[in-house]
Amino acid sequence: MWIVKSPNDPNICMVEGDYGIRLPIEVTGATFGAVDSVDFVVKAAPDGEDIVAKTYDALTIEANTIPLELTAEESAKLPKGLYVYRLDWYQDGHFMCNLVPKASFKVVDKA
């Protein structure tokens, strides 16, 4: 289960162990085309190693919406705790900007 407070709040919360549930992230301020991609990265700290990293491209981004969905393996890498995530936009392999430079990604206990 994903928990998002409001469309204007980039912070994300999920229940420990959940996977296979899609969270549509609608991006405003940029229009994605055939050569665009977006990297989604979760880390324990802003300067830490990537824990989960996913790339979305023109085949997966639809109507400027990124279909964030974790696999069982990715979810297993995220025990209960507080993390940070970012969304980076690339065009034809060139970095354009940080759509979300640093926001919280909280994993809460299932019980």
N, C-alpha and C positions, 0 to 999 in steps of 0.2 A: 504494500500500500504506500503510495506517495502522498506526502503532505506538503502543499504549497500554500502559503498564507494569502497571497494575492498576486495578480498578474504583474504588479510593479515591484514585487519583492523577489530577488533572484535566489534566495536561500531555499534549499530543498531538504526535506526530511523523509526518511524511509524506515520501514520496519525491518529489523535484522532478519536476514535469510530470504527476504522476498525477491523474486525474480520473475521475468516473463510478463510483467505488467508495463504497458507503454505509458510514458509521460510525454505528451506532446509539448515541446518548447517552441512557442511562436516567436520568431525574431522580427523586430521592427527596426527600422533605420538602415537596413541593408536589404538588397534584393538578390537572391541567389540564382545563378544560371548554371549552364552545363559544365563550366570549368571550375565551379566553386566547391569547396569542402569545408567542413567544420570539425575541429577536434574537440572532444569532450574528455577532460582529464580530472581524475580525483587523486588527491595527495593527502598525506597525514598533516603536512604543513606546507606553506607556500614555497619553501625552498627544499622540500622533500622529494623523494623518488615517486614516480608515477605508480599508483596502485591499480587503477583502472584507466585505460586509455582506449577511446573508440573514435573512429573517423566516419563521418557521414558525408556522402557525396550526392551528386545530382540524381542518382538512382534511389537514394533513401530520403532526401529532403523533398518534401512536397508542400507547395503553397507556403514557402518560407517557414515551414515547421519541421523541427528536428524530432524524430521519434525515439527519444531516449528510452532504452529498454535494456536491463541487465540480464545476462545469462546466469545460470546457477553458479558457474565457476567464478564469474565476476562478483556476484553477491557474496560468495564465501570469503572473498578477500577483504570484506568490509564488516568486521565485527562491530558491536555496539561502540559508538564513540563519535567524536567530532572531527570532521575532515574539511578540506577546502576543495572547490572545483573551479574549473575555468572552461570557457568556450572560446576557441580561437578560429578566426575566419581566414581561409586561404583562397586565392584566386589563381588558377593555373599554376599551383604549387608555390606561389609567392604569398608571404604573410601580409594580410591586409590590416587586421586590428583584433583586439580582444573584445568580443561581444559581451562576455562576462569575465573580467580580469581575475576576480577572486571573490567567491561567495561561499557561505557555509553549506556543507553537505553533512547532515546529521543522521546517524543511524541509531534508532531507539530500540530498546529491549522489546521482544515479542510478548513477554508476560506482562 
